[in-house]
Each structure stands twice: as C-alpha cells, then as structure tokens.
Amino acid sequence: MTALAPRRRAESSTLKRLWYRLNILLWPLGGIWKKVGRLPVLGRVVGPLLWNEKNVDATYVPVGEPVAVDPGSPLPYRVIEGLLEQACALHVVNECACRAGNRCREYPRGTGCLFLGEAGGDIDPGLARPVSVEEAREHIRGARGHGLLPCIVHGSFDSSLFRIDYRRMLAICFCCNCCCAFRADMRGGPLAYLDRITKLPGIEVAGLGRCRGCGACVEACPFGAVRLGESGPEFGDLCKACGRCADACPAGNIAVILDPSTDTLGELLERIRSRTDIT
C-alpha cells in the first residue's frame, strides 16, 4: 500500500461510505493473510510486503494500575494527552472497525478510533465526528473504563479504509484481544506484523518476586511473549510492554516500569513526525 493523494478529498461521501461498508463485510478474510504470513517460505515473501516500515507503525500504551514510575513522573497514558495537544484536529470514528468487522459481542463496537490530524476531516461525516480535546479525553476515559487498551497506529490500511491522506493522519485505536487486528490470533506471528509493533520508549515489564505459578500472565499475553520459569514469568523478545500480563496477574506480581530518565513523549513524537504530520 502507498500513501494516498489529496485528490481523495473530492470523492463523494457515498463512495467513501460504500467502500468502508464493503471492507467491514469482507473483514473476516483478513485473517487469511495472517495465516499466509506464517507459512515457512511464502510467509517470508508476503509478510514484509504487507507489513513493513512504510505501511504500519504501532505502539501500545499501558493504562492499567500496575505501572511503576518515580513520584512526580507521568503515567504512560499521559503521552496520549501530549499527542492530543499536538494535533490540529481530532475526530472520533462512530464504531471500531475491528469489532464491527468481527461482529464482537464482548466489547462495545461504538468505541471507535480517535483520529489525529487534518486528514480526519476527510472521513465521511456519517462515519466520524469532530471533537474537542476534552471530548477526546472523555472518549479515552470511556474506552479505559471498558478495559480497552489504547494503541497509537500509523497504518496505510486505516488511510485506505477511510480514503484519507496517509501523511496527515494518526490513529489511536482501543483494542480488545478478541478482535484487534494487532492482537487477535497473533501468538504464531507473522513476525513481520509483530515487528511493526514497537514498545513505548523507556518502558519495560518485570516480575516482582511473588509469583504463584498460575499462568494467568501466559494466557493473557496476545503475542505469546511470556513463559513461566522457575522463579516466575519470563518476558521474551516479542514482549511489547502492553501491560496485559500485569493486569491479569492475581498476585500483583508484574509491574510495567517507565524509566523517568527517558523522554517518552519526545522520542515518540520524533518517530511520529518522521512518518506523518498531525499539526
């Protein structure tokens, strides 16, 4: 996929809406590409073509309680507020495409993505609405209340889905394990897809030495990055520090640790600015 030209502004709302609905109707077929991306030979060719640096970049922001920071340091989800303040425009999509496409029954389909940047104004008005910074904050609080995990995504698929300019948009989606394109059915890869999910700068996950050996963390990890060792959970290279394991642990044994010496928001903004302009 390539960046979309500004000419798509001129497309009628009817065409944009029909294109969106067609994609939602065919959504379940997307799982086929994940399976193809796991094939030993074909996957090494198809995976990098579909999921590469030009097409997608994603970062999870842990919002649960077990986040360890020094006193006075901001919690990780505050970086989202920093992004809201940077954006020249904010729009909330009326439904989550992943949950709508997968007919989700576990989480509300009406908690849609938040789009940052000028291109959000080119989304068909029947699919999204403009919001203020405070309304965007309220939307985020509502998503957190439903247990949905925010993910900062710059993806050409979102650009294609809504027919908007790839270089003037950024999305914050609110993910569930059962439907999210980045999390559902991801324990076996494809690795090319997993590689495009990058940890929030300065964040790590660690055990606190009171493991009960229940395995809840292993089950909760959507990427298969956690295993139980002799002394407790061990976190592999595929760990994205999303915090799901920490939220799931009944013993409170896992902490998401944010290094206060890291300029988390600054480094994230630098990466985003190299890809798109939301100001």
C-alpha positions as CSV (number, residue, x, y, z in Angstrom):
1,M,0.0,0.0,0.0
2,T,1.2,3.6,-0.7
3,A,0.4,7.0,0.7
4,L,-2.9,8.4,-0.5
5,A,-3.1,11.5,-2.6
6,P,-5.1,14.6,-1.5
7,R,-7.4,14.1,-4.5
8,R,-9.4,11.7,-2.4
9,R,-10.9,14.8,-0.7
10,A,-13.1,15.0,-3.8
11,E,-14.6,11.5,-3.5
12,S,-18.2,11.6,-2.6
13,S,-19.4,10.6,0.8
14,T,-21.5,7.9,-0.8
15,L,-18.5,6.3,-2.4
16,K,-16.4,6.5,0.8
17,R,-19.2,5.0,2.9
18,L,-19.7,2.2,0.4
19,W,-16.0,1.4,0.4
20,Y,-16.0,1.3,4.2
21,R,-19.0,-1.0,4.4
22,L,-17.5,-3.3,1.8
23,N,-14.4,-3.6,3.9
24,I,-16.4,-4.3,7.0
25,L,-18.4,-7.0,5.1
26,L,-15.1,-8.7,4.0
27,W,-13.3,-8.2,7.2
28,P,-13.0,-11.8,8.3
29,L,-10.9,-12.5,5.1
30,G,-8.1,-10.5,6.7
31,G,-7.2,-13.4,8.9
32,I,-6.2,-15.4,5.8
33,W,-3.2,-13.0,5.3
34,K,-2.0,-13.7,8.8
35,K,-2.0,-17.4,8.1
36,V,-0.2,-16.9,4.8
37,G,2.4,-14.8,6.7
38,R,3.2,-17.7,8.9
39,L,4.0,-20.1,6.1
40,P,7.7,-21.1,6.1
41,V,8.6,-20.0,2.6
42,L,5.7,-17.9,1.3
43,G,5.4,-16.0,4.5
44,R,8.9,-14.7,4.2
45,V,7.9,-13.0,0.9
46,V,4.3,-12.0,1.7
47,G,4.9,-10.7,5.3
48,P,7.4,-8.0,4.5
49,L,5.3,-6.8,1.5
50,L,2.2,-6.4,3.7
51,W,3.7,-5.2,6.9
52,N,6.7,-3.0,6.7
53,E,8.0,0.3,7.9
54,K,6.2,2.3,5.2
55,N,2.9,0.6,5.8
56,V,2.4,0.5,9.5
57,D,3.9,1.5,12.9
58,A,2.1,0.8,16.2
59,T,2.7,1.3,19.9
60,Y,0.7,0.1,22.8
61,V,0.2,2.4,25.8
62,P,-0.5,0.5,29.1
63,V,-3.3,2.1,31.1
64,G,-3.8,-0.4,34.0
65,E,-2.9,0.1,37.6
66,P,0.4,-1.8,37.8
67,V,2.5,0.9,36.3
68,A,5.6,1.8,38.3
69,V,7.1,5.3,38.0
70,D,9.0,7.5,40.2
71,P,7.0,10.1,42.2
72,G,6.2,13.0,40.0
73,S,6.7,11.2,36.8
74,P,3.8,11.0,34.4
75,L,1.9,7.7,33.8
76,P,2.4,6.2,30.3
77,Y,-1.1,7.1,29.1
78,R,-0.3,10.8,29.6
79,V,1.6,10.6,26.4
80,I,-1.7,10.3,24.6
81,E,-2.7,13.7,26.1
82,G,0.5,15.1,24.7
83,L,-0.5,13.9,21.3
84,L,-3.9,15.4,21.6
85,E,-2.4,18.8,22.3
86,Q,-0.1,18.5,19.3
87,A,-2.9,17.7,16.8
88,C,-4.6,20.4,14.8
89,A,-7.8,18.4,14.5
90,L,-9.5,15.5,16.3
91,H,-12.2,13.1,15.1
92,V,-13.8,10.1,16.7
93,V,-15.0,7.2,14.5
94,N,-18.5,6.1,15.3
95,E,-17.5,2.4,15.6
96,C,-14.5,0.2,15.9
97,A,-13.8,-1.3,12.5
98,C,-12.2,-4.4,14.0
99,R,-15.1,-5.1,16.3
100,A,-17.7,-4.3,13.7
101,G,-16.0,-6.5,11.1
102,N,-15.7,-9.4,13.6
103,R,-19.2,-8.9,15.0
104,C,-17.8,-8.5,18.5
105,R,-20.1,-9.4,21.4
106,E,-17.6,-8.9,24.3
107,Y,-16.8,-5.2,23.9
108,P,-18.8,-2.1,22.7
109,R,-18.5,-1.6,18.9
110,G,-19.3,2.0,19.4
111,T,-16.0,2.9,21.0
112,G,-14.2,3.7,17.8
113,C,-10.7,5.0,16.9
114,L,-9.6,8.6,17.6
115,F,-8.0,10.2,14.5
116,L,-5.5,13.0,14.9
117,G,-4.5,15.4,12.2
118,E,-6.1,17.3,9.3
119,A,-7.0,14.2,7.3
120,G,-9.5,13.1,9.9
121,G,-11.8,15.9,8.5
122,D,-11.9,14.0,5.2
123,I,-13.5,10.9,6.8
124,D,-17.1,10.6,5.6
125,P,-19.2,12.6,8.2
126,G,-21.5,9.6,8.5
127,L,-18.6,7.6,9.9
128,A,-16.9,10.1,12.2
129,R,-17.4,13.3,14.1
130,P,-15.1,16.2,15.1
131,V,-14.4,16.5,18.9
132,S,-12.6,18.9,21.2
133,V,-9.6,17.9,23.3
134,E,-11.8,17.5,26.3
135,E,-14.2,15.3,24.4
136,A,-11.3,13.3,23.1
137,R,-10.1,12.8,26.7
138,E,-13.6,11.7,27.7
139,H,-13.6,9.2,24.9
140,I,-10.3,7.8,26.1
141,R,-11.6,7.6,29.7
142,G,-14.7,5.7,28.4
143,A,-12.5,3.2,26.5
144,R,-10.3,2.7,29.6
145,G,-13.5,2.0,31.6
146,H,-14.4,-0.8,29.2
147,G,-10.9,-2.3,29.6
148,L,-9.8,-1.4,26.1
149,L,-6.1,-0.9,25.5
150,P,-5.0,2.1,23.5
151,C,-2.7,1.7,20.6
152,I,-1.1,4.5,18.7
153,V,-1.2,3.5,15.0
154,H,0.0,5.0,11.8
155,G,-1.2,2.5,9.2
156,S,-1.9,2.7,5.5
157,F,-4.8,0.4,5.9
158,D,-6.6,3.0,8.0
159,S,-5.9,5.5,5.3
160,S,-7.3,3.2,2.7
161,L,-10.3,2.2,4.7
162,F,-11.5,5.8,5.2
163,R,-10.0,7.2,1.9
164,I,-7.8,9.9,3.6
165,D,-4.3,11.2,3.2
166,Y,-1.8,8.9,4.9
167,R,0.7,11.7,5.6
168,R,-1.8,13.8,7.5
169,M,-3.3,11.3,10.0
170,L,-2.6,9.3,13.1
171,A,-5.0,6.9,14.8
172,I,-5.4,5.9,18.4
173,C,-7.4,2.7,18.5
174,F,-8.8,1.0,21.5
175,C,-8.1,-2.7,21.3
176,C,-9.6,-6.0,22.6
177,N,-7.8,-9.3,22.4
178,C,-10.7,-11.0,20.6
179,C,-10.9,-8.6,17.5
180,C,-8.0,-6.2,17.3
181,A,-6.0,-6.8,14.1
182,F,-2.8,-6.3,16.0
183,R,-3.7,-8.7,18.8
184,A,-6.2,-11.4,17.7
185,D,-4.6,-14.6,16.6
186,M,-1.1,-13.3,17.0
187,R,0.7,-15.9,19.1
188,G,2.1,-17.5,16.0
189,G,3.0,-14.3,14.2
190,P,3.5,-13.4,11.4
191,L,6.8,-12.0,12.6
192,A,6.7,-9.2,10.0
193,Y,3.5,-8.0,11.7
194,L,4.8,-8.3,15.2
195,D,8.0,-6.4,14.3
196,R,5.9,-3.4,13.4
197,I,4.6,-3.1,17.0
198,T,7.2,-1.0,18.9
199,K,7.4,-0.6,22.6
200,L,6.7,2.8,24.1
201,P,10.2,4.5,24.7
202,G,11.6,3.8,28.1
203,I,9.1,1.1,29.2
204,E,9.7,-2.4,30.4
205,V,7.9,-5.3,32.2
206,A,9.3,-7.1,35.2
207,G,8.3,-9.7,37.8
208,L,8.3,-8.6,41.5
209,G,9.1,-12.0,43.1
210,R,5.8,-13.1,44.3
211,C,4.7,-15.4,41.5
212,R,2.1,-18.1,42.4
213,G,2.7,-20.1,39.2
214,C,-0.9,-19.8,38.0
215,G,0.0,-19.0,34.4
216,A,-2.6,-16.1,34.0
217,C,0.1,-13.9,32.5
218,V,1.0,-16.5,29.9
219,E,-2.7,-16.8,28.9
220,A,-3.2,-13.0,28.8
221,C,-0.3,-12.2,26.5
222,P,-1.7,-11.8,23.0
223,F,1.8,-12.3,21.4
224,G,3.0,-15.4,23.2
225,A,5.9,-13.5,24.7
226,V,5.5,-14.7,28.3
227,R,6.5,-18.1,29.8
228,L,6.8,-19.3,33.3
229,G,10.3,-20.0,34.5
230,E,11.5,-21.5,37.8
231,S,11.4,-18.1,39.5
232,G,8.3,-16.6,37.8
233,P,7.4,-15.0,34.5
234,E,10.0,-14.5,31.8
235,F,9.4,-12.0,29.0
236,G,10.7,-12.8,25.5
237,D,11.8,-10.6,22.7
238,L,8.2,-10.3,21.4
239,C,7.0,-8.5,24.5
240,K,5.5,-5.2,23.6
241,A,5.1,-4.0,27.2
242,C,1.3,-3.6,26.7
243,G,0.6,-4.4,30.3
244,R,-2.0,-7.1,29.8
245,C,0.0,-9.6,31.8
246,A,0.3,-7.2,34.7
247,D,-3.5,-6.6,34.7
248,A,-4.2,-10.3,34.6
249,C,-1.9,-11.4,37.4
250,P,-3.9,-12.1,40.6
251,A,-0.9,-11.8,42.8
252,G,0.1,-8.4,41.5
253,N,3.5,-9.9,40.7
254,I,4.1,-8.0,37.4
255,A,4.9,-4.3,37.0
256,V,5.1,-2.1,33.9
257,I,8.1,0.2,34.6
258,L,8.6,3.5,33.0
259,D,12.1,4.9,33.1
260,P,11.8,8.6,34.2
261,S,15.1,9.4,32.6
262,T,13.6,8.7,29.1
263,D,11.8,11.5,27.3
264,T,9.0,9.1,26.4
265,L,6.7,11.7,24.7
266,G,9.6,13.4,22.9
267,E,11.0,10.2,21.4
268,L,7.5,9.1,20.4
269,L,6.8,12.4,18.7
270,E,10.1,12.2,16.8
271,R,9.1,8.8,15.5
272,I,5.7,10.0,14.5
273,R,7.0,13.2,12.8
274,S,9.2,11.1,10.6
275,R,6.0,9.4,9.3
276,T,3.2,11.9,9.3
277,D,2.2,15.5,10.2
278,I,-0.7,15.9,12.6
279,T,0.0,19.5,13.5
